[in-house]
Amino acid sequence: MMINRYKLATAVKSAIGIGALSLALVGCGSDGKDGEDGNNGEIAVHINDVTAVKTQVELASYDETNATLTIEFNFTNLNGVTVTGLEDLTDPLRVSFGRMGTRAEAFLPYDVTDSDGNSVTVDSRGDGEREIWLSYRNKSKDDLVTGTDNWRPNRNCPDEQQCLEYLGGGKYRITAPDIVDTKSLDYGYDATQVQGIYLMTYGAGANKVKNVEAYYWEPATERPVSSPKSVLESQTCTSCHVGQDHIRHGNYGNTADGCLFCHTDYTQYAGTGSDEEGNEVNFTVDGSIKGLVHAIHTGATEAERRDVAKFETVIGNSAKNPVFGYKYDRAAQVDEEGNPLKPVNYPAATASCESCHVQYTETEETLPEGVTVHALDWFKDMDADSCQSCHGDYHYGGRTTTDDTGVSYVGCVDCHTSNDGNTRGGAFRHFAGHDKDSRESAIEAGKLIETSYSNIVWNSDAAELSFTVNLIMGEQEVTSAHVPRVSIYANAIDASAADAYLASRPSVAVTPNADGSFNVVVDATGTSYTLPALADAIENGADLALSASFSACFKNKESTLVELDSEGSCSGILSANAAKTAFLKLDGSAGAERASAVNYENCASCHNNDMVVRKGAPHYRNADLHTCAQCHEAGDYNAMIVRVHGTFGKAHGREDVQSLVDTKTCTACHDDGNYSLENARSTPMRWNRKDQTFSSPQAGVCASCHVSNSYDIGGGKDSAQSHIENMGGVVADTFENAQMANETCLTCHSAEKIAEKHMPN
């Protein structure tokens, strides 16, 4: 039986040393008691009095003779001040321990279907060997290895042994005997490989502080090394999963290293579900980090994804892809009260590998800094498991072959390899515009089209704006023969205060010209939502903002344009493009660009080519903030952003988005300091499009969250609205009143104060 025991290792100091220290302190005007009583004069703070901590591992080593892992680390607050008392807590730390190895060392038999439809178990792989991360402590359930079993000083320390001790000077030591337990897998400690630990401070002290640190070393020298298997830049994940301490688990940390330590390549989970006839279906889920990431981020619950070839017969087919059909398709699931769950929407297409594998090329020399050679595995198409996490057991994805050694696993990569001359695809099959001898993703090809505007004419007598639009892909003209419909959005920008669109959305007519271009005529007289007409803005000297939205027809698996049939239908794949907004003067020269407090790159880091993923809105592909605002501006663009991403927004935010980014973390969208109310727009913000009410600019920014039914801090939304109005702000009033408001929010609510109240320490 294990008993939790901790002992404080107290350093012995000589009487002469203590006396000399006291004398020195008194000589400096001190009473010699700068340290806390019982703390040996250390300048330190107790674990119960801190709100944030960090660790710094100085040494990690494994003694094969005694089968013991030893870790020494410094433990401080964020200012570098020693934190004491950790050894007195019940369960403050967790440790993962592992090493680099090969897939062969951790091989688990695979159950696959042979060419005759029979289920067979194979014990060899046909898709190549590669390096993977191996955990020294595995968890298992039945015959499955289900991840890493973290070692804890309180739970796993042997009886009467001291496993966590304070060494003084802010340093602690963990002693972990018999930590290696790989369960059913036949591998052990290997001193020739890079070793690693993942040290977790797990809800420690009165304030439940947490921290994570990954540390790697070479046993021969005990010197630290960088992460040996980094296949993504860390910001690839954290650019979307912003403002959270985790992606999925509580205190495990929002780091790629942390995921890898537990979700190894050999991790598997069991699952159950029901088929269309109500029969129970049992299946195995790929629990590796790549398997989970690919499956969860598929985004295929959206209607437009179902238009992709083979989706319903492959990805969404629970018989062929049970992982997706039962584990991740929340659209088919209900909560405890029987209400349908919202779909898990990823704001970019997972089929576009470059959503995560950003800037990767085929050579090690051009990989991003800090990314290891293992990142190139996705180009090598080595791993059929990665394919099947989205595609399921389609075609011969799990096929077998028989040779002299018996039945062996072949998998997707026997045929689908990159740049091998067979054009069957592989990594390059998932995006368009490359120059490889391979298939391409036709659904992505629309983003290759560029838009230009010319022949701008303003007819003041008729209040009519006209111009020509050309669509070009490389050297090829994209015409009405390839595009069923082109939509044009036009608005105006005040060059002296270019922070908002000025006018109502006007009526626009687009007709094809004989030369392949498109003629556009804008009726600038119309008004809506009580906003001024475009004609008024142009007559007052405003610059133009023009955006195009269209879909073009491409041959399936290629980025080759295909002409529409006689009925205007596309026989291939329609790929959307919402062109970036062009800002022009009437003479065609560059105009004032709409200013935005938000950095577009912050948005694109999550939204990628699709910008916003929602039902019926693939037209956002390739857009920018200004294009989005063409529809959602006129007052309500800023509020729309908060309503979607918000924790307290008027629509309470979308649950699937809140798990990624917390609106209270301003820097998730804004660059540092650009969330100041000084960056608020100069025109009113729409409060409610249905009753045509508006708020003043600064008030609108705050009220989007603070004046909402879900805001319950202080006196709630009524108190917040009263405070805003007492400071001259306007909430839910007419456009004219909101425009004339003399709000003074900025007097108190500086950028520093906003950050202090909204963002984590």
C-alpha positions in Angstrom: 0.0 0.0 0.0 1.3 3.4 -1.0 1.4 6.2 1.7 1.8 9.9 0.8 4.8 11.3 2.7 6.7 14.5 2.3 9.7 15.8 4.2 11.2 19.2 4.2 14.9 19.0 3.4 16.3 21.8 5.6 19.8 23.0 4.9 22.1 23.2 7.9 23.7 26.6 8.4 26.6 27.3 10.8 26.1 29.7 13.7 28.9 31.9 12.3 27.1 32.2 9.0 23.8 33.1 10.5 25.4 35.6 12.8 27.3 37.2 9.9 24.1 37.4 7.8 22.1 39.1 10.7 24.9 41.6 11.3 25.0 42.5 7.6 21.3 43.0 7.5 21.2 45.2 10.6 24.0 47.2 9.1 21.8 48.0 6.2 19.0 49.2 8.4 17.2 45.9 8.5 16.2 43.9 11.6 17.6 40.8 10.1 14.2 39.3 9.4 13.7 40.0 5.7 12.7 36.4 5.1 9.6 34.9 6.4 9.8 33.2 9.8 10.9 29.6 9.4 12.1 30.3 5.9 15.8 30.6 6.7 16.1 34.2 5.6 15.0 33.4 2.0 13.3 36.1 0.0 10.3 33.9 -1.0 6.5 33.7 -1.2 4.4 30.8 -0.1 2.5 28.7 -2.7 -0.8 29.8 -1.2 -0.1 33.4 -1.9 0.7 33.3 -5.6 -1.5 33.5 -8.6 0.9 32.3 -11.3 4.1 30.1 -11.2 6.7 28.8 -13.5 9.2 25.9 -13.4 12.7 25.7 -14.8 14.2 22.2 -15.0 17.9 22.3 -14.4 18.6 18.5 -14.4 16.8 15.3 -15.4 18.5 11.9 -15.4 17.6 8.3 -15.2 19.6 5.7 -13.2 19.2 2.3 -15.0 20.7 0.5 -12.0 18.1 1.8 -9.5 15.4 2.3 -12.2 14.9 5.8 -10.9 14.2 9.2 -12.6 15.5 12.3 -10.9 14.4 15.8 -11.7 15.7 19.1 -10.2 13.9 22.3 -10.9 13.5 25.9 -9.8 10.0 27.0 -8.8 9.2 30.7 -8.8 6.5 33.2 -9.4 6.4 35.1 -12.7 8.8 37.7 -11.3 11.4 35.1 -10.4 10.8 35.1 -6.7 11.2 31.7 -5.0 7.9 29.9 -4.2 8.0 27.7 -1.1 5.6 25.1 0.4 5.1 23.0 -2.7 6.2 19.8 -0.8 3.5 20.2 1.7 0.6 20.0 -0.8 -1.4 16.8 -1.5 -1.1 16.5 -5.2 0.8 19.4 -6.8 2.8 17.8 -9.6 2.5 15.3 -12.4 5.3 13.9 -14.6 5.2 12.3 -18.1 8.4 10.5 -19.1 9.3 9.2 -22.5 11.8 8.9 -25.3 12.2 8.8 -29.1 11.9 5.4 -30.7 10.5 3.7 -33.8 7.0 2.6 -34.8 8.2 -1.0 -34.8 9.0 -0.9 -31.1 5.4 0.0 -30.2 3.6 -1.9 -32.9 0.1 -3.1 -32.2 -1.5 -5.7 -34.4 -4.0 -4.2 -36.9 -7.4 -5.6 -37.7 -8.1 -5.0 -41.4 -10.3 -6.4 -44.1 -8.6 -8.5 -46.8 -9.5 -8.5 -50.5 -12.2 -11.2 -49.9 -13.9 -9.1 -47.2 -12.6 -11.2 -44.3 -11.4 -9.6 -41.1 -7.7 -10.5 -40.4 -5.1 -9.4 -38.0 -1.8 -8.3 -39.5 1.5 -8.0 -37.8 3.6 -6.0 -40.3 3.3 -2.6 -41.9 3.7 -1.9 -45.6 3.8 1.9 -45.5 7.3 2.5 -44.1 9.1 2.8 -40.8 9.5 6.1 -38.9 10.5 7.7 -35.6 7.7 8.3 -33.1 7.5 9.3 -29.4 7.3 6.5 -26.9 5.9 6.9 -23.4 7.6 5.1 -20.5 4.3 4.9 -18.6 1.3 3.7 -20.6 -2.3 3.4 -19.6 -4.3 0.5 -20.9 -8.0 -0.6 -21.0 -8.7 -4.1 -22.0 -6.3 -4.8 -24.8 -5.8 -1.2 -25.9 -3.0 1.2 -24.9 -4.9 4.4 -24.1 -2.3 7.0 -23.6 0.2 8.1 -20.9 -0.2 7.4 -17.2 1.3 10.4 -15.5 3.5 9.8 -12.4 2.5 11.7 -9.3 4.7 12.1 -6.2 1.8 11.5 -3.8 0.1 8.6 -5.6 3.2 6.7 -6.9 5.8 7.3 -4.2 6.7 4.1 -2.3 5.9 3.8 1.4 8.3 5.7 3.7 10.2 7.2 0.7 10.6 10.9 0.1 9.8 11.7 -3.6 9.4 15.5 -3.5 11.8 17.5 -1.4 12.7 21.2 -1.1 16.5 21.7 -1.4 16.5 25.4 -0.5 17.2 28.4 -2.7 14.0 27.9 -4.7 15.0 24.4 -5.9 13.1 21.2 -5.6 13.9 17.6 -6.4 11.6 14.8 -7.6 12.7 11.2 -7.2 10.6 8.8 -9.2 11.5 5.1 -8.7 10.1 2.3 -10.9 8.6 4.9 -13.3 8.9 2.8 -16.4 5.8 0.7 -17.1 5.0 0.3 -20.8 2.2 -2.3 -20.1 1.7 -4.6 -23.1 4.3 -3.0 -25.3 7.7 -4.6 -25.5 10.2 -1.7 -25.2 12.1 -0.2 -22.3 14.6 2.4 -21.4 17.1 3.2 -24.2 20.1 5.4 -23.3 21.0 6.0 -26.9 17.8 8.0 -27.6 16.7 11.5 -26.6 14.7 11.4 -23.4 12.0 13.9 -22.3 9.8 14.8 -19.4 6.6 16.9 -19.2 6.4 18.5 -15.8 3.0 19.8 -14.8 2.1 21.9 -11.8 -1.4 20.7 -11.4 -3.7 23.2 -9.6 -1.4 23.8 -6.7 -2.0 26.0 -3.7 -5.0 28.0 -2.6 -5.2 29.7 -6.0 -4.9 26.4 -7.9 -2.0 27.7 -10.0 -0.8 25.6 -12.9 2.2 25.5 -15.2 3.7 23.1 -17.7 7.3 22.6 -19.0 8.7 20.2 -21.5 12.4 19.3 -21.0 14.5 17.0 -23.2 18.1 15.7 -22.8 20.7 13.3 -24.1 21.6 10.7 -21.5 25.3 10.5 -22.5 25.9 14.1 -21.6 22.7 15.0 -19.5 22.7 18.2 -21.5 19.3 19.6 -22.6 18.3 19.5 -26.2 15.4 21.0 -28.2 12.1 19.1 -28.8 13.2 16.1 -30.9 9.8 15.7 -32.7 8.2 19.0 -33.5 6.0 18.7 -36.6 4.2 22.0 -36.2 5.1 25.5 -35.2 3.5 26.0 -31.8 1.6 29.1 -32.9 -0.2 27.0 -35.5 -2.2 25.6 -32.6 -2.2 28.5 -30.2 -3.2 31.1 -32.9 -6.6 29.5 -32.7 -6.7 28.1 -29.2 -6.2 31.5 -27.7 -6.8 32.7 -24.2 -7.3 29.2 -22.8 -4.9 27.2 -20.6 -5.7 24.1 -22.5 -7.1 22.7 -25.7 -9.0 19.9 -24.2 -7.8 18.9 -20.8 -7.8 20.9 -17.6 -4.2 21.5 -16.4 -2.2 19.7 -19.1 -1.2 22.9 -20.9 -1.9 24.3 -24.3 1.3 23.0 -25.9 2.1 20.7 -28.7 4.6 18.9 -26.5 2.0 18.1 -23.9 -0.4 16.6 -26.4 2.4 14.4 -27.9 3.5 13.0 -24.5 0.1 11.4 -24.0 -1.4 11.0 -27.4 1.3 8.8 -28.9 1.1 7.2 -32.3 0.0 3.9 -30.7 -2.8 5.3 -28.5 -6.2 3.8 -29.2 -9.7 4.2 -27.8 -12.7 2.0 -28.0 -16.0 3.5 -29.2 -19.6 2.3 -29.7 -22.5 3.6 -31.7 -25.6 2.6 -33.6 -26.0 2.2 -37.4 -29.0 3.3 -39.4 -30.9 0.1 -38.4 -30.3 0.6 -34.7 -27.6 -2.1 -34.4 -24.7 -1.5 -32.0 -21.4 -0.8 -33.7 -18.1 -1.2 -32.0 -15.0 0.5 -33.3 -11.5 1.7 -32.4 -10.6 5.4 -32.4 -7.1 6.5 -33.4 -6.1 8.3 -30.2 -2.8 9.7 -31.5 -2.5 13.4 -31.6 -2.5 13.4 -35.4 -5.5 11.2 -35.5 -7.5 13.3 -33.1 -6.5 16.6 -34.7 -7.4 15.4 -38.2 -10.7 14.0 -37.2 -11.9 16.7 -34.8 -10.9 19.5 -37.2 -12.5 18.0 -40.3 -15.2 20.6 -40.2 -17.3 18.2 -42.3 -20.5 18.7 -40.3 -21.0 21.8 -42.4 -23.4 21.6 -45.3 -20.9 22.9 -47.9 -18.5 20.2 -46.9 -21.1 17.6 -48.0 -20.8 18.9 -51.5 -17.2 17.7 -51.7 -16.9 14.6 -53.8 -17.2 11.4 -51.8 -18.1 13.1 -48.5 -21.4 11.3 -47.9 -20.0 8.0 -49.2 -16.7 8.2 -47.4 -16.1 10.8 -44.7 -19.7 11.0 -43.4 -20.3 7.2 -43.8 -20.4 5.8 -40.3 -19.8 2.3 -41.7 -16.6 3.3 -43.4 -15.5 6.0 -41.0 -16.9 5.2 -37.6 -14.5 7.6 -35.9 -16.1 10.6 -37.6 -19.6 9.2 -37.7 -19.9 8.5 -34.0 -17.0 10.2 -32.2 -16.9 13.7 -33.7 -20.1 14.4 -35.7 -21.9 16.3 -32.9 -24.6 17.3 -35.3 -25.9 13.7 -34.8 -25.6 13.9 -31.0 -27.8 15.2 -28.3 -27.1 16.6 -24.8 -28.5 15.2 -21.5 -31.8 16.9 -22.1 -32.2 15.5 -25.6 -31.4 18.8 -27.4 -29.2 18.5 -30.5 -25.6 19.6 -30.0 -24.2 22.3 -32.2 -21.8 21.0 -34.8 -18.1 21.2 -34.1 -17.1 23.9 -36.6 -13.4 24.4 -37.4 -12.9 27.8 -39.0 -10.8 26.5 -41.9 -10.8 23.5 -44.2 -8.8 20.7 -42.7 -8.5 19.3 -46.2 -6.1 22.2 -46.8 -3.1 20.6 -45.2 -1.4 24.0 -45.2 -3.9 25.2 -42.6 -1.6 23.6 -40.0 1.5 22.6 -42.0 2.2 26.2 -42.8 5.1 27.2 -45.0 6.4 23.6 -45.2 8.3 22.5 -48.3 9.8 19.2 -49.3 13.3 19.9 -48.0 14.7 20.0 -44.5 16.6 23.2 -45.2 13.5 25.2 -45.7 11.5 24.1 -42.7 10.5 26.8 -40.2 12.8 27.3 -37.3 12.2 24.8 -34.5 10.3 22.3 -36.7 12.0 18.9 -37.0 12.5 16.8 -40.1 9.5 14.7 -39.0 7.3 17.5 -40.4 8.2 16.2 -43.8 6.4 12.9 -43.2 3.2 14.5 -44.5 4.8 15.0 -47.9 6.2 11.4 -47.8 2.6 10.0 -47.3 4.1 7.4 -45.0 1.2 6.9 -42.6 -2.2 5.5 -43.7 -3.6 6.2 -40.3 -3.4 9.9 -40.9 -5.4 9.5 -44.1 -8.1 7.3 -42.5 -8.7 9.6 -39.6 -10.7 11.7 -42.2 -11.3 9.4 -45.1 -12.3 6.2 -43.2 -11.9 2.8 -44.6 -12.6 3.9 -48.1 -11.5 2.0 -51.2 -8.4 0.0 -50.3 -7.4 2.2 -47.3 -6.9 -0.8 -45.1 -6.2 -3.5 -47.7 -3.9 -6.3 -47.3 -1.6 -8.3 -49.6 -0.3 -11.9 -49.3 3.3 -12.8 -49.9 5.7 -15.5 -48.6 5.5 -14.0 -45.1 1.7 -14.1 -45.0 -0.8 -11.3 -44.8 0.6 -7.8 -44.4 -0.8 -4.3 -44.2 -0.4 -2.0 -47.2 -2.6 1.0 -46.7 -3.3 4.1 -48.8 0.3 5.0 -49.6 0.8 2.0 -51.8 -0.9 4.1 -54.5 -1.3 7.6 -53.1 2.2 9.0 -53.0 3.3 12.5 -53.8 5.1 13.5 -57.0 5.7 9.9 -58.2 4.3 10.3 -61.6 1.0 8.5 -61.0 -1.0 11.7 -60.4 -2.9 9.9 -57.6 -2.3 12.6 -55.1 -1.1 12.3 -51.5 -0.1 15.5 -49.7 -0.4 17.6 -52.8 -3.9 16.3 -53.5 -5.2 18.6 -50.7 -4.3 22.0 -52.1 -4.3 23.8 -55.4 -1.8 25.8 -57.4 1.2 23.6 -57.0 3.5 22.5 -59.9 3.8 18.9 -59.0 2.8 15.9 -61.0 -0.1 15.2 -58.8 -3.8 15.7 -58.3 -5.0 19.0 -56.8 -7.9 20.2 -54.7 -10.3 21.8 -57.1 -12.4 23.2 -54.2 -9.4 25.3 -53.2 -8.6 26.5 -56.7 -10.9 29.6 -56.6 -8.4 31.4 -54.4 -6.0 31.5 -57.4 -8.2 34.0 -59.2 -7.3 37.7 -59.0 -9.6 40.7 -59.4 -9.0 44.1 -60.9 -11.1 47.2 -61.5 -10.9 49.8 -64.3 -12.8 52.4 -66.3 -14.4 54.0 -63.2 -17.0 56.6 -64.0 -19.1 58.7 -61.7 -22.3 60.2 -63.2 -23.4 62.8 -60.6 -26.6 63.7 -62.5 -27.9 60.1 -62.4 -26.1 59.3 -59.1 -24.7 56.3 -60.8 -21.3 54.6 -60.5 -19.9 52.3 -63.2 -16.7 50.4 -63.7 -15.2 47.2 -65.3 -14.2 44.1 -63.4 -11.6 41.6 -64.8 -11.0 38.1 -63.3 -7.7 36.6 -64.1 -6.0 33.3 -63.1 -2.4 33.4 -64.2 -2.6 34.4 -67.9 -6.1 33.1 -68.4 -9.2 35.3 -68.4 -12.0 34.0 -66.1 -15.3 34.9 -67.8 -19.0 34.3 -67.6 -18.3 31.0 -69.3 -16.6 29.8 -66.1 -18.5 31.8 -63.5 -22.3 31.5 -63.0 -22.6 34.8 -61.1 -20.5 37.7 -59.9 -21.6 39.8 -56.9 -20.1 43.3 -56.4 -20.2 45.3 -53.2 -19.5 49.0 -53.2 -19.1 51.5 -50.4 -17.2 54.6 -49.5 -14.4 55.6 -47.1 -13.7 59.1 -45.7 -10.0 59.6 -46.5 -9.5 61.7 -43.4 -11.1 59.2 -41.0 -11.0 55.9 -42.8 -12.2 53.6 -40.0 -15.7 52.7 -41.2 -17.9 52.4 -44.3 -20.1 55.4 -44.7 -23.1 54.4 -46.7 -26.0 51.9 -47.1 -25.4 48.9 -49.3 -26.5 50.1 -52.8 -28.1 48.1 -55.6 -25.5 46.7 -58.0 -26.1 45.3 -61.5 -23.4 43.1 -63.1 -23.4 42.0 -66.8 -20.8 40.2 -68.8 -19.0 41.9 -71.6 -18.1 40.4 -75.0 -14.4 40.6 -74.1 -14.8 38.4 -71.0 -14.8 41.2 -68.5 -17.9 42.3 -66.5 -19.6 45.7 -66.5 -20.9 47.0 -63.2 -23.5 49.7 -62.6 -24.2 50.9 -59.1 -27.3 52.8 -58.2 -25.9 55.1 -55.5 -29.3 56.6 -54.5 -30.7 53.9 -52.3 -30.6 53.9 -48.5 -31.2 51.3 -45.9 -30.9 51.0 -42.1 -31.3 54.9 -42.0 -27.7 55.2 -43.2 -26.7 57.8 -45.9 -26.8 57.0 -49.6 -23.5 56.2 -51.4 -24.1 59.1 -53.7 -23.9 61.6 -50.7 -20.6 60.1 -49.6 -19.1 60.2 -53.1 -20.3 63.8 -53.7 -18.6 64.8 -50.4 -15.2 63.5 -51.8 -15.1 60.0 -50.3 -12.9 57.2 -51.8 -14.4 54.0 -53.0 -14.2 50.4 -51.5 -15.0 47.7 -54.0 -15.3 43.9 -53.4 -16.2 41.0 -55.6 -17.6 37.6 -54.7 -18.0 34.7 -57.1 -17.5 31.0 -57.7 -15.7 29.5 -60.7 -16.0 26.0 -62.2 -13.0 23.7 -62.1 -12.3 20.2 -63.3 -12.4 17.8 -60.4 -9.0 17.1 -58.8 -7.4 19.8 -60.9 -7.1 23.6 -61.0 -8.2 23.7 -64.6 -11.1 25.9 -65.4 -14.1 24.3 -67.0 -16.9 26.0 -69.0 -20.4 25.8 -67.7 -23.0 23.8 -69.6 -25.8 25.2 -71.7 -27.9 25.6 -68.6 -25.2 27.4 -66.7 -24.4 24.4 -64.4 -20.9 23.3 -63.5 -20.0 19.7 -64.3 -16.9 19.8 -62.0 -16.4 21.6 -58.8 -17.5 25.2 -57.9 -14.8 26.9 -55.9 -15.6 30.2 -54.2 -13.6 33.4 -54.0 -14.4 36.6 -52.2 -11.8 38.9 -53.4 -9.9 41.2 -51.1 -11.4 44.7 -51.1 -9.8 47.3 -53.4 -9.7 50.9 -52.2 -9.7 53.4 -55.1 -10.3 57.0 -56.0 -12.5 57.9 -58.9 -9.5 58.3 -61.1 -8.5 54.7 -60.5 -5.5 55.5 -58.3 -5.1 54.1 -54.8 -7.5 55.4 -52.2 -7.6 55.5 -48.4 -7.7 52.0 -46.9 -10.3 51.3 -44.2 -8.5 51.3 -40.8 -9.1 48.4 -38.5 -8.2 48.0 -34.9 -7.9 44.3 -35.5 -4.9 42.7 -37.3 -6.2 40.6 -40.2 -3.4 38.1 -39.7 -4.8 37.3 -36.3 -8.1 36.4 -37.9 -6.5 34.5 -40.8 -4.5 32.4 -38.5 -7.7 30.7 -37.5 -10.0 31.2 -40.5 -7.5 30.5 -43.2 -8.9 30.6 -46.7 -12.5 30.2 -45.7 -12.5 33.2 -43.3 -15.8 32.2 -41.7 -17.2 28.7 -41.8 -21.0 28.6 -41.5 -23.8 27.1 -43.4 -24.2 28.5 -46.9 -21.2 30.9 -46.6 -18.3 29.4 -48.5 -18.1 32.7 -50.4 -15.9 34.1 -47.6 -13.0 32.2 -49.1 -10.0 34.4 -49.7 -11.7 37.4 -48.2 -10.3 40.0 -45.8 -11.7 42.0 -42.9 -12.8 44.8 -45.3 -14.7 42.3 -47.5 -16.5 40.9 -44.5 -17.4 44.4 -43.4 -19.0 45.2 -46.8 -22.0 43.2 -45.6 -21.6 43.4 -41.9 -20.5 47.0 -41.6 -23.0 49.8 -41.6 -22.7 49.6 -37.9 -22.9 46.0 -37.0 -19.6 44.5 -38.1 -17.8 45.0 -34.7 -20.9 43.7 -32.8 -21.1 40.7 -35.1 -17.5 39.8 -34.3 -18.3 39.9 -30.6 -21.5 38.0 -30.9 -19.7 35.1 -32.6 -16.6 35.1 -30.5 -18.1 36.5 -27.3 -18.3 35.1 -23.9 -21.0 37.6 -23.0 -22.1 38.8 -26.4 -25.7 39.7 -27.2 -26.1 36.3 -28.8 -24.0 34.8 -26.0 -21.3 33.8 -28.5 -21.2 30.4 -30.2 -20.3 27.6 -27.9 -18.0 25.9 -30.5 -16.0 29.2 -30.9 -15.8 29.9 -27.1 -13.8 26.7 -26.7 -11.2 28.2 -28.9 -10.9 31.9 -28.0 -12.1 34.0 -25.2 -13.1 37.5 -26.1 -11.7 38.8 -22.9 -8.3 38.0 -24.2 -8.0 41.2 -26.3 -4.8 40.2 -28.0 -6.5 37.2 -29.6 -7.7 39.6 -32.3 -5.9 42.9 -31.6 -2.3 43.6 -31.7 -0.9 44.8 -28.4 -2.4 48.2 -27.5 -4.8 48.3 -30.5 -7.7 47.5 -28.2 -7.7 51.0 -26.8 -11.0 52.9 -27.1 -8.9 55.4 -29.1 -9.1 52.9 -31.9 -13.0 52.9 -31.8 -14.5 53.9 -35.1 -15.7 57.5 -35.7 -19.2 56.6 -36.7 -22.1 54.9 -34.8 -22.2 51.1 -34.4 -25.4 49.3 -35.2 -27.0 47.9 -32.1 -29.9 46.1 -33.5 -30.5 45.7 -37.3 -34.1 44.7 -36.8 -35.3 47.9 -35.0 -32.6 50.1 -36.6 -31.0 51.2 -33.4 -27.4 52.4 -32.9 -24.8 52.9 -30.2 -22.1 55.5 -30.1 -18.7 54.2 -31.1 -16.9 53.7 -27.8 -20.1 52.6 -26.1 -20.8 50.1 -28.8 -17.5 48.3 -28.2 -18.1 47.9 -24.5 -21.9 47.3 -24.7 -21.6 44.4 -27.1 -20.6 42.3 -24.0 -21.5 44.4 -21.0 -25.0 45.2 -22.0 -26.2 41.7 -22.6 -28.6 39.3 -20.9 -25.7 37.0 -20.0 -23.7 39.7 -18.3 -24.0 39.2 -14.5 -21.0 41.0 -13.0 -21.8 43.8 -10.6 -25.4 45.0 -11.2 -25.6 43.3 -14.5 -26.5 44.8 -17.9 -28.8 47.5 -16.5 -26.1 48.9 -14.3 -23.5 48.7 -17.1 -25.9 50.5 -19.5 -26.6 53.2 -16.9 -22.9 53.8 -16.4 -22.3 54.1 -20.1 -25.1 56.6 -20.6 -24.0 58.6 -17.5 -20.6 59.0 -19.2 -22.2 60.4 -22.4 -22.5 57.2 -24.3 -25.5 56.1 -26.3 -26.9 52.5 -26.4 -29.8 51.4 -28.6 -30.9 54.8 -29.9 -31.2 56.5 -33.3 -28.3 57.0 -35.7 -28.5 60.7 -35.3 -28.3 60.6 -31.5 -25.5 58.1 -31.5 -23.6 60.3 -34.0 -24.0 63.4 -31.7 -23.0 61.6 -28.5 -20.2 63.1 -26.4 -19.0 59.9 -24.8 -16.1 60.1 -22.3 -15.3 56.3 -21.8 -11.7 56.8 -22.7 -11.1 59.2 -19.7 -10.9 56.2 -17.4 -10.8 53.2 -19.6 -7.3 53.3 -21.0 -5.6 50.4 -22.8 -3.8 49.6 -19.7 -7.0 49.4 -17.6 -8.8 47.4 -20.3 -5.9 44.9 -20.3 -5.8 44.7 -16.5 -9.5 43.9 -16.3 -9.9 41.6 -19.3 -6.7 39.6 -19.8 -5.1 36.9 -17.7 -2.0 37.7 -15.6 
